[in-house]
């Protein structure tokens, strides 16, 4: 290992138990610290759960999207400065302000402390505030899990009305900012070869300039269980109830399976009030067959994966898929689509792949695994082997630290 580095790790929101960002920040900061580096995490709400020895600097926003009152109206006393006003005004005009406003707060915090850090590592926000750090001479890099412009494309394609499409264009306006900021950073990393190609296409950063460092899991936490699997249990993890995750397609497949067998779906996540998932639950009469857990503590998630007959990933796009490798580490068989990086992550032996958006194929693949416990065991063993070979957080941290060193060396040669 090279010299010990002082790293500021930024994340504009860091849900502790669902979605990839909070998990990524916690695991990477822990592993880098154990390697001897000093990592300080700076985050907006929701704040991450960090391991002992990793300091957290809170950069509070107005928290306009918090549960149970998203799109809330803050009290006048909550406004502290012009950034808060910008955040509120952007939300009121249907935009999503957090990537921008978080980086403005991060720059305000870090610029007076620039001498305390060797490098700033941004996690996906890619806001204009990062350019202030670059102008001050502070090496700044970012992880792009996948270009959010792809989410925008999928949401627009599924929008039922012109009004909805106009609202979505405004909501995803921040993606233009991200495409402007990304090429100006000292380095970019992403989590898969598929995402590297997408970053070149959607953000204009040449693929050769993007380092691929897959994310991972802790194989001592996500382990195969000893209890029998529940033959009626299907599990899906969705960080957000959005079109990209393909949850409605899975519900349609579940409805078909329910005509021939007792089967239940557990969704690690929540349904958006009034959204397409809620509509599908009523249309397909599935309220009694689907359970939404909300965010789950890690131990509860592991238990759920260990006892499921199959984990489904019906996504229309994935830049990586942390839920896939969590299931694989628990030796749980997978049924996934062929979208995005899923074939790259899962490989050819740990799961059955179907066409993205093809409900008939998804139904048939789930039926095949549910009907054949021996096939499920075979897929599960292959998945566990693949994770141990390629997807651990220690490997992620080692490769990330090496990449930091390469970035800083390039920066020093350029000076």
C-alpha positions in Angstrom: 0.0 0.0 0.0 1.2 3.6 -0.7 1.1 6.5 1.7 -1.8 7.2 3.9 -4.2 9.6 2.3 -6.7 12.1 3.8 -10.0 11.7 2.0 -13.2 13.7 2.0 -16.0 11.4 0.9 -19.1 13.2 -0.2 -22.7 11.9 -0.6 -25.7 14.1 -1.0 -28.0 11.5 0.6 -27.0 8.3 2.3 -29.9 6.0 3.2 -28.4 3.6 5.7 -30.4 0.4 4.8 -31.7 0.8 1.3 -30.4 2.1 -2.0 -26.8 1.8 -2.9 -25.4 5.2 -1.9 -25.5 4.9 1.9 -24.2 1.3 1.7 -21.4 2.3 -0.6 -20.3 5.2 1.6 -20.4 3.2 4.8 -18.5 0.2 3.4 -15.9 2.1 1.4 -15.1 4.5 4.3 -14.8 1.5 6.7 -12.4 -0.4 4.4 -10.3 2.5 3.5 -9.9 3.4 7.2 -8.9 -0.2 7.9 -6.3 0.1 5.2 -4.7 3.1 7.1 -6.3 6.1 5.3 -8.1 8.9 7.1 -11.7 9.3 5.7 -14.2 11.9 6.7 -17.7 11.5 5.3 -19.7 14.6 4.5 -23.4 13.9 3.8 -26.8 15.5 3.7 -30.0 13.8 5.0 -30.7 11.0 5.3 -27.4 10.5 7.1 -25.4 7.3 6.8 -24.7 4.8 9.6 -20.9 4.8 9.7 -18.5 2.4 11.5 -16.5 3.4 14.5 -13.5 5.5 13.6 -15.1 7.2 10.6 -16.1 10.8 11.3 -19.3 12.2 9.8 -19.8 15.9 9.0 -23.4 16.6 8.6 -24.4 19.1 5.9 -28.1 19.6 6.6 -30.4 20.5 3.8 -34.1 21.5 4.2 -34.8 17.7 3.9 -37.7 18.4 1.5 -38.2 14.8 0.6 -38.2 13.1 3.9 -40.7 10.5 5.0 -43.5 10.7 5.9 -43.9 14.2 4.5 -42.1 14.5 1.1 -42.4 17.8 -0.8 -43.1 19.5 2.6 -43.3 23.2 3.2 -40.5 24.3 5.6 -41.2 26.8 8.4 -39.7 30.3 7.8 -37.3 29.7 10.7 -35.8 26.7 8.9 -34.2 28.9 6.2 -30.6 29.6 7.1 -29.0 31.1 4.0 -29.3 31.6 0.2 -28.6 27.9 -0.5 -31.7 27.0 1.4 -33.7 29.5 -0.6 -32.3 28.0 -3.8 -33.2 24.5 -2.7 -36.8 25.5 -1.8 -37.3 27.5 -5.0 -36.0 24.7 -7.2 -38.4 22.2 -5.6 -41.3 24.6 -6.0 -40.6 24.8 -9.7 -40.6 21.0 -10.0 -36.8 20.6 -10.1 -34.6 18.3 -7.9 -32.1 20.6 -6.1 -30.1 18.3 -3.9 -27.1 17.4 -6.2 -26.4 21.1 -6.7 -27.2 22.5 -3.2 -25.3 19.7 -1.5 -22.1 20.4 -3.4 -22.5 24.1 -2.7 -22.6 23.3 1.0 -19.7 20.9 0.7 -17.6 23.5 -1.0 -18.4 26.0 1.7 -17.3 23.5 4.3 -14.2 22.2 2.6 -12.6 25.3 1.1 -11.4 26.8 4.4 -10.1 23.3 5.3 -8.5 22.4 2.0 -5.1 21.8 3.5 -6.6 19.0 5.6 -7.3 16.8 2.6 -5.3 15.1 -0.2 -8.4 14.4 -2.3 -12.2 14.8 -2.4 -14.2 11.8 -3.6 -17.8 12.7 -4.6 -20.4 10.0 -4.8 -22.7 10.7 -7.7 -23.8 14.3 -6.9 -21.7 16.0 -9.6 -22.9 19.4 -8.7 -21.4 22.8 -9.7 -20.0 23.2 -6.1 -17.3 20.7 -7.0 -15.9 23.1 -9.6 -15.1 25.5 -6.7 -13.0 22.8 -5.2 -11.2 22.3 -8.5 -10.5 26.0 -8.9 -9.0 26.0 -5.4 -6.6 23.3 -6.4 -8.1 20.5 -4.4 -8.0 17.2 -6.4 -11.6 16.1 -6.9 -12.9 12.8 -8.3 -16.2 11.1 -8.4 -18.0 7.8 -8.6 -20.8 7.6 -11.1 -22.8 4.4 -10.5 -24.6 5.1 -13.8 -25.7 8.2 -15.7 -29.0 9.4 -14.2 -29.9 10.6 -17.7 -30.8 6.9 -18.4 -33.4 7.1 -15.6 -34.7 10.2 -17.2 -35.1 8.5 -20.6 -37.0 5.5 -19.1 -39.3 7.7 -17.0 -40.1 9.9 -20.0 -40.8 6.9 -22.2 -43.3 5.6 -19.6 -45.0 9.0 -18.9 -48.7 8.8 -19.8 -49.3 12.5 -20.4 -47.6 15.6 -21.8 -47.9 17.3 -18.5 -46.1 14.4 -16.8 -43.4 14.5 -19.4 -42.9 18.2 -18.9 -42.7 17.7 -15.1 -40.1 14.9 -15.5 -38.0 17.1 -17.9 -37.8 19.7 -15.2 -37.2 17.2 -12.4 -34.3 15.7 -14.2 -32.8 19.0 -15.2 -29.8 18.4 -12.9 -28.5 15.7 -15.3 -27.4 18.5 -17.7 -25.3 19.9 -14.8 -23.8 16.5 -14.1 -22.8 16.1 -17.8 -21.0 19.4 -17.6 -19.2 18.7 -14.3 -18.1 15.1 -14.9 -15.5 15.8 -17.7 -13.8 18.5 -15.6 -13.0 16.3 -12.6 -9.6 14.8 -12.0 -10.9 11.3 -12.4 -14.1 9.2 -12.6 -14.7 5.7 -11.4 -17.7 3.5 -12.1 -18.9 0.1 -11.1 -19.1 -1.9 -14.4 -17.9 -1.9 -18.0 -21.5 -1.3 -19.0 -21.7 1.9 -17.0 -18.3 3.0 -18.4 -19.8 2.8 -21.9 -22.9 4.6 -20.8 -20.9 7.4 -19.2 -19.1 7.9 -22.5 -22.4 8.0 -24.4 -24.4 10.1 -21.9 -21.8 12.3 -20.2 -19.1 12.7 -22.9 -16.3 11.3 -20.8 -14.1 9.0 -22.9 -14.3 5.4 -21.7 -10.6 5.2 -21.4 -10.7 7.9 -18.8 -13.1 6.1 -16.5 -11.8 3.5 -14.0 -14.0 0.5 -13.4 -14.0 -0.6 -9.7 -16.9 -2.9 -8.9 -18.7 -2.6 -5.5 -19.0 -5.5 -3.1 -20.4 -7.0 0.0 -19.0 -8.4 3.2 -19.0 -12.2 2.6 -18.9 -12.8 6.4 -22.2 -11.0 6.8 -24.0 -12.0 3.6 -23.7 -15.8 4.0 -25.8 -18.9 3.1 -28.3 -19.7 5.8 -28.9 -23.0 7.5 -32.7 -22.9 7.7 -34.8 -24.4 4.9 -35.9 -22.0 2.2 -39.5 -20.9 1.9 -40.7 -22.5 -1.4 -43.4 -19.8 -1.8 -41.2 -16.7 -1.2 -40.0 -14.4 -3.9 -37.9 -11.3 -2.9 -37.1 -8.1 -4.7 -35.1 -5.1 -3.5 -35.9 -1.7 -5.0 -34.2 1.4 -3.9 -36.9 3.6 -5.4 -40.4 2.9 -6.8 -39.5 4.1 -10.3 -40.0 2.8 -13.8 -36.3 1.8 -14.1 -36.8 -0.9 -11.4 -39.4 -2.8 -13.4 -41.5 -3.7 -10.4 -44.8 -3.5 -12.3 -43.6 -6.2 -14.6 -42.7 -8.4 -11.6 -46.2 -7.9 -10.2 -47.7 -9.0 -13.5 -45.6 -12.1 -13.4 -46.6 -12.7 -9.8 -50.3 -12.5 -10.7 -49.8 -15.1 -13.4 -48.0 -17.4 -10.9 -50.8 -16.9 -8.4 -53.2 -18.6 -10.7 -51.4 -21.9 -10.3 -49.7 -21.9 -6.9 -49.5 -20.0 -3.6 -46.6 -17.6 -3.9 -45.8 -14.3 -2.1 -43.6 -11.4 -2.9 -41.6 -9.4 -0.4 -40.5 -6.0 -1.6 -37.5 -4.5 0.3 -38.6 -0.9 -0.3 -41.8 1.2 -0.4 -44.4 1.9 -2.9 -44.8 5.5 -4.1 -48.3 6.7 -3.1 -50.5 6.9 -6.1 -47.8 5.6 -8.4 -47.9 2.7 -10.9 -47.0 0.1 -8.4 -50.0 1.0 -6.2 -52.2 1.0 -9.3 -50.9 -2.5 -10.3 -51.5 -3.9 -6.9 -55.2 -3.0 -7.1 -55.6 -3.9 -10.8 -54.0 -7.3 -10.3 -55.7 -7.9 -6.9 -52.3 -8.6 -5.2 -52.7 -6.6 -1.9 -52.7 -9.9 0.1 -49.7 -11.4 -1.8 -47.2 -8.5 -1.5 -45.5 -7.1 1.5 -43.4 -3.9 1.5 -40.8 -3.9 4.3 -39.5 -0.3 3.9 -35.8 0.0 4.7 -34.4 -3.1 6.4 -31.5 -3.4 8.9 -28.8 -5.5 7.4 -29.3 -8.5 9.7 -33.0 -8.6 8.7 -32.2 -8.4 5.0 -29.7 -11.2 5.3 -32.3 -13.4 7.0 -34.8 -12.6 4.3 -32.4 -13.5 1.5 -31.3 -16.7 3.2 -34.9 -18.0 3.4 -36.2 -16.9 0.0 -36.8 -19.4 -2.8 -35.6 -16.9 -5.4 -34.6 -13.2 -5.7 -36.0 -11.4 -8.7 -34.4 -8.3 -10.3 -36.8 -7.2 -13.0 -35.0 -3.9 -13.8 -35.1 -2.1 -17.1 -31.6 -0.8 -16.4 -28.9 -1.4 -13.7 -25.5 0.2 -13.6 -24.4 -2.6 -11.3 -26.9 -4.1 -8.8 -25.9 -4.5 -5.2 -29.0 -6.5 -4.5 -27.8 -9.1 -7.0 -24.5 -9.7 -5.3 -26.1 -9.6 -1.8 -28.4 -12.5 -3.0 -25.5 -14.3 -4.6 -23.5 -14.1 -1.5 -26.4 -15.8 0.4 -26.4 -18.5 -2.2 -29.9 -17.5 -3.2 -30.9 -18.2 -6.9 -31.5 -15.2 -9.1 -33.9 -14.4 -11.9 -32.8 -11.2 -13.6 -33.3 -9.3 -16.8 -30.6 -8.8 -19.4 -30.6 -5.0 -18.8 -27.6 -2.8 -18.3 -24.8 -4.4 -16.3 -26.8 -7.4 -15.0 -25.3 -9.9 -17.4 -21.8 -8.7 -16.5 -22.4 -8.8 -12.7 -24.4 -12.1 -12.5 -22.6 -14.0 -15.2 -24.0 -17.1 -16.9 -24.2 -19.5 -14.0 -25.6 -17.7 -11.0 -29.0 -16.8 -12.4 -31.6 -17.1 -15.2 -31.7 -14.1 -17.4 -34.8 -12.9 -19.3 -35.5 -10.0 -21.6 -36.1 -6.7 -19.9 -39.8 -5.9 -19.8 -40.9 -9.4 -21.0 -43.5 -10.6 -18.4 -43.9 -14.0 -20.1 -40.2 -14.8 -19.9 -40.0 -13.5 -16.3 -43.0 -15.7 -15.3 -41.5 -18.8 -16.9 -38.1 -18.2 -15.3 -39.6 -17.8 -11.8 -41.7 -20.9 -12.3 -38.6 -22.9 -13.4 -36.7 -22.0 -10.2 -39.7 -22.5 -7.9 -40.3 -25.9 -9.5 -36.7 -27.1 -9.2 -35.0 -26.7 -5.8 -32.0 -28.5 -7.2 -31.6 -25.9 -9.9 -31.9 -23.2 -7.3 -29.1 -24.8 -5.2 -26.9 -25.0 -8.3 -27.5 -21.3 -9.1 -26.9 -20.3 -5.5 -23.6 -22.2 -5.2 -22.4 -20.5 -8.4 -23.4 -17.1 -7.2 -21.6 -17.5 -3.9 -18.4 -18.5 -5.7 -18.6 -15.6 -8.0 -19.0 -13.1 -5.2 -16.0 -14.5 -3.3 -13.9 -14.3 -6.4 -14.9 -10.8 -7.6 -17.1 -8.7 -5.3 -15.9 -7.9 -1.8 -15.6 -4.5 -0.2 -12.0 -5.0 0.7 -11.2 -5.6 -3.0 -13.2 -2.4 -3.8 -11.2 -0.4 -1.3 -7.8 -1.7 -2.4 -8.5 -0.8 -6.0 -10.0 2.6 -5.0 -6.9 3.5 -3.0 -4.6 2.5 -5.9 -6.8 4.7 -8.2 -6.4 7.6 -5.8 -2.7 7.3 -6.0 -2.8 7.2 -9.8 -5.0 10.4 -9.9 -2.7 12.3 -7.5 0.4 11.2 -9.5 -1.2 12.5 -12.7 -2.1 15.8 -10.9 1.5 16.2 -9.7 2.9 15.6 -13.1 0.6 18.2 -14.6 1.6 20.9 -12.2 
